[in-house]
Amino acid sequence: MPHLGAAVALLGLIPLLGATGCDVMAGPDCTEASCSDRVELTLSDNGGLPAGHFDLVVAIDGETHACSVTVNGRDDLRGTCSAFFRDTSVGDRTVRDLVVAVPLGRGVGVSEVAVRVEGGGEVRADGPVALTVAEDFPNGMDCPPVCRVFAARVALG
């Protein structure tokens, strides 16, 4: 019977498991990916993937961020911008977009964004952009953190 006392003592610890941050009864399996609020600019050249070298100046509420990106085909991307390709289904075809991201940190609000893009020796875009705001859940809908994405499409002329 000495083991019965130990079992009763362990049963008394079960309510404390919730206090440790471990939910052994239910809940999603969350990963530990982080994110930051950010501005994402999708660059489009006549509805297609831009090619060549581009210098960008992004003014977010008056604070300027400058970077460059070079696109050498559908899978080759280089430069100082935080940039990536995003494939989007449009009807029965897939369109590959170039997305440039400007990280903001967490909890930063954005009210105005202006973009200047130079490429091929000419100004390809210059002016304010209309933003949409979405939430990003890198670890799943029921898991923290939640970050905001301020997004805009930039048509290159």
N, C-alpha and C positions, 0 to 999 in steps of 0.2 A: 503493500500500500504506500510506500514512500513515493512512488511515481505518480500517484494521484494528486498529491500536493503540487508537484511540478506542472502537471497538466492544468490544474486550476490556475496556477500562477501565469502560465502562458496564455490561457484564455483571457485573463485580465489585461493582457497587453494588446489584444486585437484592436480595441478602440483607438489605441495610440498610433496604429499604422497609418490612419488617415492624416494624422498630424504631421507625419514625416514627409508628406508630399507624394507618397506612393498610394495609388488607388488600386488595390488588388482585386476589388469586386467588379468594377466596370470602367468604361472610358476608352477613348481611342489610344492607339499606340502613336505617340508623337515623336517625331524626329527632332533634332536640335539645330536645324538650319536657321540662319539669321537672315535678316533683310533690313533694308533701310528705305525710307520714303525716297522717291526719285521722280525725276522728269524723264519720260521716254519719248523720243522724237523719231517717228517713222519717216524715213526719207524715201520719196518715190520720184522716179524720173519717167514722166509720161506713162505712169502706171506700171513701170517695170523697175528692176533692180538697177540702182545707179552704178556706174563703173568709173574708175579713175580715182584721182586724189582729191580730197575735199578738206578745206579748212573751215571749222565751225566756231562761231562765237555765240554762246547762249547766255542771254541776260535773264536771270530769274529774280524778279522783284528788285532790279537794279544791280544785282551782284553778277559779275561777268565770269563765265567759264569758257576757256578756249581749249580746243584740241584739234587733232587732225585724224583722218582715216583714209585708207587706200583700199579700194575694192578691186581685186584682180580675179575676176570670175566669180562663179556661184559659191565657191567654198574657200576662198582665200581673202582674208580680212586682216589688215594690219594698221597700226597707228597708235596714237596716244589717247584716243577716245575709248571709253568703255562702250564697245559696240558688239552687236551680234546679228545673226540672220534669224528671221522668223518666217516660217512657211505658213501661209493662210490659204484655205480653200475658198475659191471664188467660182461658184457654179461647178462645172466639171473639170476645172483646172486648178493647179496650185501656183500661187504667186509667192515669190521669195522677196521679202522686204529687208531693208537695212534699218536697224534700230540703234540709235545712239542714246545711252542712258547717262544721266547726270545725277549721282547720288546726293541726297540732301541731309541724311541723318534721320532720326526718328522724331515725329511730332512737329515737323516743320510745315507751315502753311505756305501755299503758293497762290498769289493772286494774278501775277502777270508774267508772261514769258515771251521774249522776242528772240528770233533766230536769224543769224546771217550765215549763209553758206556760200563759200567761194570754191570754184572748181574750174579747171581748164582755162584759167586766166580771166574768168568773168564771175560776176555775182549771180548765183543761181537761185537764191532766196534771201529776202531781207524784210523783216517786219514781225509784228506780233502774231502769235498763233492762238487758236481756240483750244482750250484744254477740256478733256474729260477726266474724271477722277474715278478710279477703281481701287478695290482693296486686293492685296496680295496675301495669301495664306501659304507660306512656303512649307509648312509642316502639316497642312490639312485644315479643313474648315473649323474644326473644334479645338485647334491647337494654337498657342501663341508662337511667335509674334504675329501681329497684323500690321502690314505696312500699306501706305497709300502710293498709288502710281498716278502721276499727273501726265496724261498722254496727249500727243498731238500728231497729226499728219502734216508733213512739210512737202509740198510739191515743188520740185526743182524745175525752174524755167530754163 
